[in-house]
Amino acid sequence: MTVSVDDPLIAKMSIRRTLPVHESCRRLRELYPECPRVYGVAVMGDLSRRRWWPLADLLTTDRLDAMFDAAVAESDNRVAIAPQLAATLAHVVVGRVIPLLVLEGRAWDTGVENLWVHVDSEGAIDWVGVVDPTLRALPDDGYFADGGPDAARDRIVALPNEAALTTWVAHRSHRALDPLFARLAAVSRGTMSVASMWHVVGAAVVSAATQVPLLAGASEVTSMRRGQAVLDALMGFGAPVRGRSRPGATKGLLN
């Protein structure tokens, strides 16, 4: 039996107008009600910004240095910290949007300037928000099938086809992660290569695209196809997301 958790941050959201992104993220939260912040994002306009800061701060301030140093102080293992932070960044940018993409054919903007992160009392990232709540969607999305009463007001845009949507997600994610990974490599003094960080992204896409349809009872074929398309596009942008074979890269979805 699943247990729905009354998350205090989610409970305090002040949603003045329900948009497609709100509806999608509610459905994503229902995939794992015991931990409702695992999937989906918040809309920054709905929240108090206490303990929130722009993801772009990692590029212009010493926040990433502080996160790295705090993790080293706690674990005393410098080599393990860069992979942990790379996995966190991959989840913030890509790992959260892939479930929505594979299940609903929708995506929010994963550009670094659009993402904010929430940190817990110890400074660890535990939730993600978007400044611009506009979703990109497929032309046969249910919103448009119902007549699409006011797409501009409801912040949803139809892209021509699945290839356009997956390429857009990959492009925006690549533009966000490329400088973040370069910064992490500098902060960690090369304990992890940027190529290895991109392998983590590949694993994040594979993990989401294989696990989420099982949780949702959705099509694994559609999920694999969309996840594969994102990996293909990332490779096209020069991101080496396909590294060595790893356990879990199954069911034909290769990374």
N, C-alpha and C positions, 0 to 999 in steps of 0.2 A: 504493500500500500504506500503510495507516494504521499508526502506531507508538504503542503504549501507553506512556505516561510514568509512571514510578514516582514519584509525587508524595510528598515526605517528610511533609507534613502528613496526607495521606490514609493513608499507610502507618502512621503512628503512632496512628491512631484506635484506641481500645480499646472495642470494641463488645461489651458483655456479653450483650445480648439483641438479636437482629435483629428490627427492627420494620418495618412496611410502608414507613415513610419511608426506611429504609436501602435497602430493595430498590428503591424508586422512584429514589432518587438514584444508586444504582449503574447503573441503566439509563440515566439521564440522562448520567452521565459517559461512558458508552460511545458517545454521539452524537459526541463530540469527544475521543477518547482522547489526542490530542497535547496538549491543554490541559484536564485533567480537572476544574479548578476553575471552568470557564466555566458549566457547568450544575449544578443541584442545590445542596444546602446540607449543612453538617455539623450534627451534633447536639452541643450544647455539653457534654452529659454524657459524651461520648466523648473529650474533648480536654483537653490542657493549655491553660490560658488565656493563655499568653504571647503578647503582641501581639494579643490579642483585647480588644474593649471593646464595651459596649452601644451600639447605634445611638442610643438615647435620649440618650446623652452629648452628641450634637450640639445638643440643645436646652437643656442645663443647664450646659454647660462652654464653654470657649473652643476646643474641638477644631476646630470648623468654621472659626473665624477663623484658626487656625494652618494648616489645610489650604489655605485660600484664600491666605494670605500666602506660604506656601511655594511654591505654584504660580505666583504672581505673580513671586516672586524668581527662579524658574527660567526663566519665559518672557518676563517683562517686558511682558505684554499682559493688562491687567486685564479687558478686554472679553471675551476668549476664555475666561476661567477659569470664570465663572458657568455658561455652557452645559456645560462639561466636568463640573463638579461636579453640575449638575442631571441630566446623563446618568448619572453614577455612582449617584446616589440612586435614579433611576428603575430602573436595572438591579438594584440591591440589593433594592428592595421589590417591583417588578412584573416586571421582565425575567427574573428567575430562576423565578418561580412559573408564569408563562404556559406555558413548555414542558411542565411537568407537567400543568397544567390541560388543555391542548389534546390532549396525547397519551394521558393516562390518566384524565382526569376526576377528578383528585385535586388537593389544594392544602394546603400548610402555612399556618399563621397568619402573615400579613405585618404584623401590628400592630407598632408601633415598639418596644413593650416586649418583644416576643418575638424580635427580631432582634439578633444581634451581628455585628460585622465583624472580619475579620482584616486587619492592615496589614503591608506589606512593610517592609524596612529604611529606606525613604524616606518612610514614613507613608501610602502610597497603599493604598486598600482593594483587596484581591485575593481575598477569599473571604467567605462569609456563613454564619452558623450560626443555629440556632433553639434556644431554651431549651425550649419545649414542642414535642415532636416529633409531636403529634397531627395526623393528616391528616383533612381532610373529603373525602368521596368520594361518588360517585353510588350509588344503591341497587343498581344492577346490577354494581357493582364485583366483580372476580373474588374478592376476599377474602370477600365475603358469599356469593357463589355457591358457594364451597367450604364453606359452613357457618359461616364467621366464628367460629372456635373461642372467642375471647375478645376481643371488640372493645375493651373497656375496658382490658384489660391490654396489648393490642397497639397502642393509641393510634390508633384509626381510628373515625371517626363517619360514618354515612350521612346525607346531606342529602336532602330529598324529591325533588329533580329538578335538572336542569342549570341552570335559571333561579335556583334557590336558591343553588347553588354559585357561579355566576359573580357573582351579586349580593353574596354574602358576601366573595369575593375583592376585588371592587371597593370594598366598604365598608371593609374592614380596610386596604386599600392607601391609600384616600383619607384615612382617619384618621391614617395614618402620614405620608404625604407632605405633607399640607396644612400642618402646623406646620414641617416640615423646609424646605419651599420658602419659607415666610414668613421663617424664620431666614436662609436663604441670600440672599434678597433684601435683608435688612438688612445682612448681612455684606458683600455685594458693592456696597452703596450704590446699589442700583437699576440696575446695569448690565444686568440682565435682568429682565423682568417675571415675576411669578408665572404669569400666563397663558401666557407663552412656555415656562415650565418644564413646565406641563401638556401643551403641545404635544409636548414631548420624551417624556412618558409615552405619549402616543398613538402616537408613532413607535416606541417600544420594544415596545408591544403588537403593532403591525402587523408589525414586523420578526420578532419571535419566532413569531407565528402563521403567517407565510408561509414562514419558513426552516426551522423545526424539523420540520414534517412531511416536507419534502424529505430531511432528514438521516435521518429515522426510517423513511421509506417508509410513512408513515401517511396517513390521509385528510385531504386538503386542505380538503374541504368541512366536515368536523367541526371542524377547527382554525379555519377562518374563522368559522364560526358561534359558537364559544365566544369567540374573540377579539372579535368584534363585540359579543357580549353584555356582555363586560367594559367595552368602550368605552361602550355604551349606559348601563350602570349608573353609570359614572363621570360621564357627562354629567348623569344624574339627580341625582347628589349635588352638582352644581354645579361640577365640574371640567371646564374647557374643553379637553378632550383632542382635539377636532376643530378644528384650525386650518386654515391654508392648505394646499392640496394640495402634497404633496411627492413626489419621485421615489421609487418603491418601494412606494407605497400602491396596490397592484394587486390583481388577482384578486378584486375586489368587496369587499375588506376596507377600509373607509373610516375615516380618522381625522381 
